[in-house]
Amino acid sequence: MDVRLTCNADNCVNNVNGLCSANTIKVKGRNSHSSSGTECETFAARGVKNALSNLTNMNIPGEIRQLFTNNTIEMNPNVKCDADNCVHNSSGKCIAANIQITGPKANVSADTKCETFIE
């Protein structure tokens, strides 16, 4: 299943025009009862050091395909999740079709949230 993940964590090295360019992200929030207890553990602030250290998790084929289309979302990350109380968590994988990560002023992963969380 293709996952559409949108993100407004503008300072994240993986955010490309509101889409996530990571191959795999991890949502953290083991005992959460709301989205405020979650975070995108994959978040890394923009900068040369973080860009280089995140190269191995880049979805390069998806990014290249995305350059040539405005009609479809080509960057579909694998979303791992440890938020056991979320209805979208299926054996540690998020099965929601549309995932929204927020954190417009985030500088660290704790400043981000998974707004798709539903208990």
N, C-alpha and C positions, 0 to 999 in steps of 0.2 A: 504494500500500500504506500502510495506517495503521501508524504506529510507536508503540509504547507505551514511553514514556520515563519511568522513575522516577528520582527524585533524592533523596539524603539530605543534600545541601549546604544545611543549614538556613538559613545566612546569605546565600544567594543571592537576589537581588531577583526572579529568575524562578521560584523554588520556591514553589508554592502547594499546600500539603498533600501534599508528596512528588511532585507532578507538575510538569512544566516548562511554564511559561506563555509561553515564547518561541516565535515563529514559526519561527525558524531558530537552531540551535546549531552550533558548530564544535568538533569534537574534534581536538585537536592531538597529534602524536606521530609525526612523519615517520619516524624510524628506530627506533621502539620495537620491543621484542621481548617485552614484557609490559605488563600494564595499568599498572604503576608508571611507565612512560615516557609515559603519556598524560595529558591534562588537558582539562577543558572550558574552552575559550578564551572562551566566552560568559559565564562566571561573572562576576558583579558583586555585591559586598557590598551588603547592604541599607542603604538610606539615601536621603534625598530626592534628592540629586544623581544617583545611579545610577538611581533609579526614573525620573526625568525623562529622562535620557539614553538609557534603554532603551525608552521609549514606542513608538518606531517599529518595534521588533521584538516587540511584544506580540501574542499570539494572542487578541485580544478576542472574536471570535465563539466560539472554543473555550472561553474562560473563562466566557462567559455560558451556553453550553450545559451546561458542567460543573456550574454552580450548580443545574441542574434535574435532574441524574441522579446516581445513585450506582452504577448498573448498568454503565455503559460509560465508557471513557476518551475524552473529547472533545478534549483538548488533545494533538494529535499533531504535534510539531515536525518540520520538515525537518532532517535531521542530516547536515551536511557533515563529512567526515573526511579528514585527510591522513595517517593511520596506514597507510602503504602495506603493511605486513606483516600487517595484520589481515584475516582471511578474510571479514569482513563489509563490507570496503571495496570498493565497485564504482564505479570511475571517480570517486572523491572523495565518494561518498555512502554512508552506512551503510545496509545492507539487512537488518540484524538486526531481527526482529519485536519483540523486547523488549530495551531498552537500559537499563543501570543505571549512573548516574553517582553516585560516592561522594565524600564530603568533608564529613562531619558537623561538623568544626571548622574548615572552610575560611574563610580571610579573603581569599585571593587565588586566582586560577585554578590556580596551581601546587600548591595543596593539594587539588585535585580529581583524580579518576581515572575512566576509563571501564572499569568492571569487565566489560564485555561483550567486551573485546578478546580475540581468540584468534589466535595466530600460525599 
